[in-house]
């Protein structure tokens, strides 16, 4: 008697159900697990060099790699996040004071070219009068400004949860480094069974896509945040650490970094620091030209050059579902979807040939 469904389709369906059950029951470990896998993929070439220097001792090499990740990635990002949260708390405290007593329109806002009159009118409406800001925020968000301030302060109380997530990520990352080769062999075995005709090519495209996307976007975001944050500090901009972190995050979005340093430059010009404002904008424009024309095309995308729209949706969806880690997980998942889609469209075995512009070289 012939089976109703082919055996390989049943096997694939059962595998998908099993993976869905694992994700459901271990959902709290999905975010640190994905973060560990992405960092492992991105740093795997460097880890292989370290493994050769350790003469093939995987335990020693994995331990050293983990120490380097903590020293060069986790610690600096934690320090930047701590100082930015501290500066953000000071900003919210000032907003609370402004809402309670009102604040007169600063001269630099009135002096801004083209938009000074409109911005000063907004300031008069929402900040000059006591409790005007709170009423506007409550109308927009449905939350009282005091509740929002307490939510910002309570974010520091989530530090334990963040530390626990980071600890889980580091533990998983240790085993990714230590047992990576065995994991890859097992994954190849499963992949050959699930996708027998496509796995060989797909298994080359996916790691290269993850590595280039994470490494490229991460290096560019951290680099632009540090360089422009230092520029903000040199120019005398208040809350330069917070602005540097915001600029780094915005650098993940095309056009985000120039928007940030342009607004800060306008603030400097309006506050009377014309030379500092022009210097900051010029420095940002030169840095942006160097990054966009030389570094970004070589670092980001790998075999899959991710367009703007998938990048944007990946960032927004990643942050909404996974928080800060989603800034990197979201674009990676979108890059994988684009890679799978393009690989599926190749249809080499069915005789369908794609245009040269759509091929993955």
N, C-alpha and C positions, 0 to 999 in steps of 0.2 A: 504493500500500500504506500503510495506516494504521500509525503508530508504536505500539509496545507501550505506552510511557509518554508522557504529554504532555510537550511540549518544556519548559514552564516548571518542571515537577517535576524533570526532568533537570538543568536549569540550577541550581535551588536545591540539589540534591544535590551537584553538582560544586562549587558555591560553598562548601558546608559542608566538603567534603573539602579544598578548598584552604586554608580557614581553619584546619582541624585540622593540616594539614601545616606551615603557617606557625608556628602555636603550638608544634608539636613541635620544629622546627628552630631556632626562636628563643626557646626556653623561658627562657633566662637573661635575656631582655629583657622578659619578660611583666610581672614585678612593677614595674620602673621605668616601663614603658610605661603600665600601668594607673594607677600613681600620678600620672604626668604628665597623663594624660587626665582623671583625676578632679579634680586641682588646676586644670587648664585650664577644665573645665566650671564648677567652683565659682567661679572668679575671673573668668569671661568678662565679666559685666556691668561689673566694675571695669576690666577691660582695655579695653573699648570706650570708656569715658570717657577713659582715658589715651590711646587712639588718636586720639580727637577733639582732645585737647589737643596731640598731636604732629602735627596736620594731616594725618592719614592715612599717616604714615611708619611702616610696619609694623616695619621693622628697628629703628628707634629705640624705638618703643613696646614691642616684645617685649624688647629689652635692658633697658629701665627696669623693666618688669614683673618680669623675672627677678631684677634687683638687689633689688627690693622683697621678692620671695619669699624670697630668701636672708637679707635683713636682718631681716624681720619674722617669718619662720616657721622656716627652717632653723637659723639661728644660735641663737635662744633655745631651741629644742627640743634642739639638740645640747649646749648648756651644761647644761640641766636633766638630760639623760640622763647626761652625764659626772659631774656631782656625785652623782646618785642611784646610779650604779654604784660610785662611790668610797665612799659611805656603806654600800651593800650589802656591799662587800668588808670594811669594818670590822665589820659585823654578823656576817659569816661567820667572820671571825677571832676574834671573841668566842665564837661557838659552838664553834669548834675548841678554844679554851682551856677552855670549860665542859665539853666532852666529855673533855678530857684530865685535868682536875683536879676537876671537879664544882663546882657553885655552890649556895650555900645559898639557900633560898626567901626572896625579898625580902618585907619587911613589907607593902608596898603590895598584893601579891597576896593575902596572908592577910586584909588589911583590906577587900578588895572585898566589897560586899554580895551576898548570895544565892549567888554562884559562887566565893567566896574559898576555902572548904574544898575544893571539888572541884579547883579549879585548883592549889592548893597540894599536893594529893595527886598530881596529874599531874607537877608540878614535882619533887617528891621522887622520883618513879619514874623520870623521864627525864633530869633535869638535876643532881640532887644527887649522884648516884653517878658516879664516873669511868667513862667509856666506855659509859654507859647510853644516851646520846643517839645515839651511833654505831651501837649495836646495833639501836635502834629504827628509825633511818633505813635501815639496811641491810636490815632485815626488810621495810620498806614498799616501798622503791624498788629493792632489789637492788644498790644502789651503796654503796660505802664513803664515809663523810663526807669523807675526804680527797680522794677522786676528785671529789666534787661541788664541793668548795672549789676544786680546780684547774680544774674546768670553768668556774666563775664567773670566776676570774682570767683564763682563756684567752678569755673573752668580749671582753676588751679587745683581744685579738689579732685579732678579727674586724673591728676598726675600719677596716682597709684595704678589706675587702669592702663594708662599709657605705658608706664614702666613694665607692667605685667605683659602687655602685648609685645613690647620690645624684647623682653626676656624670652618669651615663646618664639619670637622670630629668630633670635640669635641661636637658640637651641636647635631649631629646625635647620637653620643655615649651617650649623656645625655638621649635622648629618648629611646635608646636601653636599658639602665639600668632601667629607670623609667617605661617603658611600655613593658619590655621584656616578662613578663608572658603572657600578652594579645597577643603579636606578635606570641609567640610560640603556643598558643591555635588556633589562626587563621591559622597558617602555618600547624598545625596538621590536621585541617579540610580540607584544600586544598590537603595536602599530601595523606590523606586517600581516597580522591576522585580520585586523579591522579594515585596513586600507592597503591591500596587497599590491596594488598597481601604482599607488601614489606615495607610499610612505617614504621611500628612499629620497625623493626630491623634497617632500614636505618636511622631513626631519632635518634637512639642511637649511631650509628657508626660515623656519620658526625660530631656532636659536639665534640665527644672525639678526632676525628682525627684533627680537626681544633685546638682545645685547646692544644693538646700535640705537634703538629707540630710547631705552633707559639711560644708557651711558651718554648719548648725545644730549637728550633733553635735560638730564641731571647736571651734566657739566656746564651746559649753557645757562641753566637757571641759577646754579650756585655761583658761577663766574660772574654773571651780570648782577646778581644780588650783592656780591662782595664788592665788585668794582664800583657800582653806582652807590652802594651804601657808604663806601669810603669817600666817594665824591660828595655825597650829601654832608658827611661830617666835615670835610675840608671847606665846603661852601657855607658852613654854619647853620645848616637846617636842623631844627629841633626834631627829636624822635627819629634820628637817622637810622637806628637799628631797626625799628618797626618799618620805616619806609624801605629800607634795604630788603627786609624779608618779603614785604608786599611786592616789591619790584621783582624779586627772584621768582615768586609764585606767578606773577603776571607774565614773566618771560616765557612761561610754558605755553602761553597763548600768543599766536602771531599778532603783533601790534601792541601787546600789553606793556612791554618795557618802555617803548618810546612814549606811550601815553603817560606813564608814571613820571619819568624824568621831565617831560614837557610841563606837566602840571606843577611839579616842584619848582621848575625854572620860572614859571609864571608867578608863583608865590614869592620867589626871591626878587623878581623885577618889581612886582607890586609893592613889596615891603621896602623898596628903596635900594636894594642891593643889585643894581643894574649889572655891574661887572661880574658878580658871582652868578647871577642868573644866566647871562650870555655864556659865561665859561662853562657852567654846568650843562647847558643845552648842547654846546659845541662838543664837549667831552662825550656826552651820551650819544650824539649823532655819529661821531667818529668810531666809538666803540661798537655801536649798532651796525655800522657799515662793515667793519672788520668781521664781526660775528656772522652776519647774514651772507656776506659774499665769500667768506673763506671757510669758517668753521662749521656753520649749520649744514650746508650741503654735504659735507664729508662725514659728519657725525650722526645726523639724525636720519633714520629711516632704513638704512641698509638696503636690502633687496626690495623692500616695500616702502616707497616714498608716500607717507601718509598725508592726504590732502587736508585742507583747513577744517572742513566740516566734520569729518570723523575725529580729528584731533580735539575740536571744541566739544563735541558731544561726549568724547571719552573723558575729558577733564571734568565737565560738569557732572556727568553721571558717576564718575569715580569719587568725586568729593561728596556727592549727595549720599552715596551708599557706604563708603568706606572711610570718609574723613580725609586727613592729610595724605595717607598712604594711597588713596584713590587718585591723587594727582599723577602717580606713575602707573598704577594698576590699570586705570581707565584707558589711557592711550595705548598701553601694551595690548589690552584685550581688543581694542579697535584695530590695531595693526594686525593682530592675529586673524580677526574676521576678514579684513581686506586681503590678507595673504591666502586664507582658505578660499575666499571667493575667487580670487584670480587663479589659484591653482585648479579649482573646479572648472573654471571656464576654459582652461587649456584643452581638456578632453583629448589628450594626445592619442589615446587608444581608439577614440571614436572618429578620428580623422578631422576634427574641427581645429582649424589653425587660427590663432588670434592675431590681430594686427601687431606689427613690431612695437608700437608704442605701449601696448599693454603687456608685453612679455616681461617676465621677471628674470633678469640676467644674473 
